[in-house]
Amino acid sequence: MSPVEIGALSVAAIVMMVYLGVYIPVALGLVSFASIWLISGKSILAFNFLKIAVSDGVTEYAFATIPLFTVMGLLVSRAGLGTDIYTVLNRGFRAVTGGVGMATVGANAVFAAVTGSSIASASVFTRIAVPEMRKLNYNKRFAVGVVAGSSVLGMIIPPSAMLIIYSFVAEQSVGDMFLAGVVPGLILTAAYIAWIFVAGRLRPAYLGEGINETSEQPLSLFEIFDKTVPIVLLILIVLGGIYTGWLTPVEAGATGALAALIIALLRRKITWRGLWETAIETGHITASILFLITMASLYSRMLGYAGLPNELNEVLQTYNLGFVEVMVIYVVLMLFLGTLLDTASIILIVVPLFITLVESMGLSLVWFGIITVIGAEIGLLTPPLGISCFVIKASLNDPEVSLKDVFFGAFPFAVIMLLVLIILINFPVLSIGIL
């Protein structure tokens, strides 16, 4: 077989292995190592490729953003800042039809700006927002759909683990990727809120009573200040520091992590045991992502050695495919893989194949990263994988809500994501990091 044929078979083998349940880095590493060996006929070359991939991953300075933002997100969760911002927004929207759903989306967006995790958002807001919506007789599918849809904001609004992973795969600046994710994240947040507003008028039954006529007293200015200032401060430190150029992404992560620790201590939300557990969990997450990035680097090098990206570029040029056709193929491929694989797998498998083509067309790799992450994130809401939907079902102590209900409730939000994705493809200026 030719190198290109081996490279193509390796991609199919990786997809199959991941779908069968093989740990993603293991699948990437084993197949890439074997493919290099088959192409060259020399095991020593495969070991040299592995050595370079490992050394590059471990010594990359920008990789320090991962443990720093991870520990910041974990400390924010322990400090209860997600619950606080939800309380403030929920009280503020209590007189608006669909206000609880809108507050959930807004709180998810703010929470995403300091955690960067869709799974954490889904878990936190399932417990605090769904019961509140059900109490107001929201349609059960609509209630869980709001949480499922807004949870994906954690992977788009920076700091985002998926944006960091993409930046390593595409060799782009983490800071540029973070800045590029702000506007698309806000657009998606506004689109979700608009959908709740429209749905409540087209189908009033979705919202039940609609208005949160709570007997609780409005929050005082001091309470609002106490619940919002800490999280706003963290957002200003992280994104403000990066945007103004005062802090690099690594420095912003370190400063944000320290600020989150101080907030948790001042609120007496963390003990020495809790701090130790946070450190251990950070280590586990960091190690798994490092392993993932290292094997992804080996995979990218294998594809380059096999010449598969260049061959794909030539094939598409042979058919005279333009920008629109290429993007349609790319988005359809991501949507298909989203029904089988998780977001990280899609990014690691697909991006190295298309990145040469994107560069040859003169397109921004930063913009391409936003398109990739949003396209892959749609898979969080679609069966059979739909990780966010599974997390919501597992976190929700309500036998009346089935997994089928969660998927049906999430579907309109997946459609909205697709529409926003089309807008971003047509207007790249919205996602190139220039605000």
SEMARTOR-38766 format. One record per residue (C-alpha): x, y, z. Coordinates in steps of 0.1 Angstrom, whole numbers, plus 5000, padded with zeros to 4 digits. Layout:
REM residues N
     x     y     z
     X     Y     Z
...
//
This chain:
REM residues 435
     x     y     z
  5000  5000  5000
  5010  5036  4994
  5017  5060  5023
  4985  5079  5014
  4964  5047  5016
  4980  5037  5049
  4972  5072  5062
  4936  5070  5051
  4932  5036  5067
  4947  5049  5099
  4921  5076  5102
  4893  5050  5097
  4910  5028  5123
  4912  5055  5149
  4875  5064  5144
  4865  5028  5147
  4887  5022  5178
  4873  5053  5196
  4838  5043  5187
  4844  5009  5202
  4855  5025  5235
  4893  5026  5232
  4907  5055  5252
  4913  5083  5226
  4950  5090  5232
  4957  5052  5231
  4939  5049  5198
  4958  5079  5184
  4991  5067  5196
  4989  5030  5187
  4976  5036  5152
  4999  5065  5144
  5030  5046  5157
  5020  5015  5136
  5013  5036  5105
  5047  5053  5106
  5064  5019  5111
  5044  5005  5081
  5052  5035  5058
  5089  5036  5066
  5095  5000  5074
  5117  5011  5103
  5107  5009  5139
  5134  5033  5149
  5117  5061  5129
  5084  5055  5146
  5102  5057  5180
  5118  5090  5169
  5085  5105  5159
  5071  5095  5193
  5101  5110  5211
  5096  5143  5193
  5059  5144  5200
  5064  5137  5237
  5092  5163  5242
  5072  5189  5223
  5041  5184  5244
  5059  5184  5277
  5081  5214  5271
  5054  5236  5255
  5052  5268  5277
  5016  5275  5266
  5005  5241  5280
  5007  5257  5315
  4973  5273  5307
  4956  5240  5311
  4963  5232  5348
  4959  5269  5358
  4925  5273  5342
  4915  5239  5354
  4922  5247  5390
  4905  5281  5387
  4874  5264  5373
  4873  5238  5401
  4878  5265  5428
  4850  5286  5413
  4827  5256  5415
  4836  5250  5451
  4831  5286  5459
  4795  5284  5447
  4798  5313  5422
  4776  5295  5396
  4747  5293  5421
  4752  5330  5431
  4751  5344  5396
  4720  5322  5388
  4703  5336  5419
  4709  5372  5409
  4698  5367  5373
  4668  5346  5383
  4655  5373  5407
  4662  5400  5381
  4642  5382  5354
  4614  5370  5377
  4588  5393  5362
  4596  5383  5326
  4578  5355  5307
  4604  5327  5304
  4627  5346  5328
  4640  5315  5346
  4651  5300  5313
  4667  5333  5302
  4684  5335  5336
  4697  5300  5332
  4713  5308  5298
  4728  5341  5311
  4742  5323  5342
  4757  5296  5321
  4774  5322  5299
  4789  5339  5329
  4799  5306  5345
  4815  5295  5313
  4837  5326  5314
  4855  5313  5344
  4853  5275  5341
  4855  5266  5304
  4837  5233  5309
  4804  5222  5294
  4802  5192  5317
  4806  5213  5348
  4779  5237  5336
  4755  5209  5328
  4760  5194  5362
  4756  5226  5382
  4726  5241  5364
  4707  5208  5362
  4705  5208  5399
  4696  5244  5405
  4677  5255  5374
  4656  5225  5362
  4638  5221  5396
  4630  5258  5395
  4616  5256  5360
  4596  5225  5368
  4581  5242  5398
  4568  5268  5375
  4553  5241  5353
  4578  5245  5324
  4574  5217  5298
  4599  5191  5311
  4616  5188  5277
  4619  5225  5274
  4634  5228  5309
  4661  5203  5303
  4667  5216  5268
  4675  5250  5281
  4702  5236  5304
  4716  5213  5278
  4718  5240  5251
  4733  5266  5273
  4758  5242  5288
  4778  5241  5255
  4787  5277  5261
  4814  5264  5284
  4834  5251  5254
  4830  5283  5233
  4833  5312  5257
  4869  5314  5269
  4887  5301  5288
  4878  5269  5270
  4896  5235  5271
  4886  5228  5235
  4900  5261  5223
  4932  5253  5241
  4934  5218  5225
  4927  5233  5191
  4955  5259  5196
  4980  5231  5202
  4968  5211  5172
  4968  5241  5148
  4998  5258  5164
  4979  5290  5171
  4981  5314  5200
  4959  5305  5230
  4953  5341  5236
  4941  5347  5200
  4917  5318  5203
  4903  5330  5236
  4897  5365  5222
  4881  5350  5191
  4856  5330  5211
  4841  5360  5229
  4818  5374  5202
  4806  5340  5189
  4798  5330  5225
  4778  5362  5231
  4760  5357  5198
  4750  5321  5207
  4739  5333  5242
  4717  5360  5226
  4703  5335  5201
  4693  5311  5230
  4676  5339  5249
  4658  5350  5218
  4646  5314  5212
  4632  5312  5247
  4613  5345  5241
  4599  5333  5208
  4591  5298  5219
  4572  5312  5249
  4549  5331  5225
  4545  5305  5199
  4539  5277  5224
  4529  5293  5258
  4525  5258  5272
  4562  5254  5271
  4566  5279  5299
  4538  5269  5321
  4531  5298  5344
  4559  5316  5326
  4565  5342  5353
  4584  5335  5385
  4560  5351  5409
  4582  5342  5439
  4573  5354  5473
  4610  5360  5480
  4621  5395  5485
  4642  5412  5458
  4680  5411  5465
  4694  5441  5482
  4722  5461  5465
  4747  5446  5490
  4735  5410  5482
  4738  5417  5445
  4773  5432  5450
  4784  5402  5471
  4772  5376  5446
  4783  5392  5414
  4816  5411  5421
  4838  5380  5426
  4828  5364  5393
  4830  5397  5374
  4864  5403  5389
  4876  5369  5377
  4864  5376  5342
  4881  5410  5341
  4913  5395  5354
  4914  5367  5328
  4898  5381  5297
  4906  5417  5305
  4942  5409  5312
  4946  5390  5279
  4927  5415  5258
  4947  5445  5270
  4980  5427  5267
  4988  5431  5304
  4988  5394  5309
  4997  5364  5287
  4973  5335  5288
  4995  5317  5312
  4998  5347  5335
  4961  5353  5333
  4955  5317  5343
  4978  5319  5373
  4963  5352  5384
  4928  5339  5380
  4936  5307  5399
  4951  5327  5428
  4920  5351  5428
  4896  5321  5428
  4915  5306  5458
  4913  5338  5477
  4876  5341  5470
  4870  5305  5481
  4889  5311  5513
  4872  5344  5521
  4839  5327  5517
  4850  5298  5538
  4839  5274  5510
  4871  5253  5510
  4890  5234  5536
  4925  5219  5535
  4910  5186  5525
  4890  5203  5497
  4921  5221  5485
  4940  5188  5484
  4911  5172  5464
  4911  5201  5440
  4949  5197  5434
  4945  5160  5428
  4916  5165  5404
  4936  5192  5386
  4965  5167  5382
  4943  5140  5368
  4927  5164  5343
  4960  5179  5333
  4977  5145  5329
  4949  5132  5307
  4949  5163  5285
  4988  5163  5282
  4986  5126  5271
  4959  5135  5246
  4978  5164  5231
  5010  5144  5229
  4993  5116  5210
  4975  5141  5188
  5009  5156  5179
  5021  5121  5169
  4990  5116  5148
  4995  5150  5130
  5031  5141  5122
  5020  5107  5109
  4995  5124  5086
  5021  5148  5073
  5046  5120  5068
  5019  5100  5049
  5011  5131  5028
  4974  5127  5034
  4965  5164  5040
  4982  5174  5007
  4965  5146  4989
  4931  5157  5003
  4939  5192  4991
  4947  5180  4956
  4916  5159  4954
  4893  5188  4964
  4911  5211  4939
  4906  5186  4912
  4869  5190  4916
  4873  5228  4916
  4855  5230  4950
  4852  5265  4963
  4849  5279  4998
  4812  5271  5002
  4815  5235  4990
  4845  5229  5013
  4828  5243  5043
  4796  5223  5036
  4817  5191  5034
  4836  5200  5066
  4805  5209  5086
  4786  5178  5075
  4816  5156  5084
  4817  5172  5119
  4780  5167  5124
  4782  5131  5114
  4812  5124  5136
  4794  5143  5164
  4769  5114  5166
  4798  5090  5172
  4826  5108  5189
  4832  5134  5216
  4844  5170  5208
  4881  5164  5215
  4882  5134  5193
  4866  5153  5164
  4891  5181  5167
  4921  5159  5169
  4910  5137  5140
  4896  5162  5116
  4917  5193  5120
  4950  5178  5109
  4933  5166  5077
  4919  5200  5067
  4944  5225  5080
  4966  5224  5050
  4936  5230  5027
  4924  5259  5049
  4958  5275  5048
  4961  5271  5010
  4928  5290  5007
  4941  5319  5027
  4916  5315  5055
  4923  5324  5091
  4932  5294  5113
  4918  5313  5143
  4884  5316  5126
  4887  5280  5115
  4892  5270  5151
  4859  5287  5162
  4840  5270  5134
  4855  5237  5144
  4847  5239  5181
  4811  5251  5175
  4806  5224  5149
  4820  5197  5171
  4801  5210  5201
  4768  5203  5184
  4776  5167  5190
  4772  5173  5227
  4734  5177  5221
  4728  5149  5196
  4723  5111  5200
  4737  5086  5205
  4767  5102  5223
  4754  5136  5235
  4776  5138  5266
  4759  5169  5280
  4725  5151  5277
  4738  5121  5296
  4753  5143  5323
  4719  5161  5327
  4700  5129  5330
  4726  5115  5355
  4724  5148  5376
  4687  5151  5375
  4668  5133  5403
  4635  5132  5384
  4621  5098  5371
  4596  5117  5350
  4623  5130  5327
  4638  5103  5305
  4670  5105  5284
  4647  5107  5253
  4632  5139  5268
  4666  5154  5273
  4676  5148  5237
  4643  5161  5223
  4646  5192  5245
  4681  5198  5233
  4673  5195  5196
  4661  5231  5190
  4692  5244  5207
  4714  5222  5184
  4696  5237  5154
  4703  5272  5168
  4739  5263  5171
  4740  5252  5135
  4723  5285  5124
  4749  5305  5143
  4777  5284  5128
  4764  5293  5093
  4764  5330  5103
  4800  5328  5115
  4811  5310  5083
  4795  5337  5062
  4809  5365  5084
  4844  5355  5095
  4850  5390  5110
  4829  5379  5139
  4854  5352  5150
  4889  5363  5142
  4897  5378  5175
  4893  5414  5164
  4866  5431  5184
//
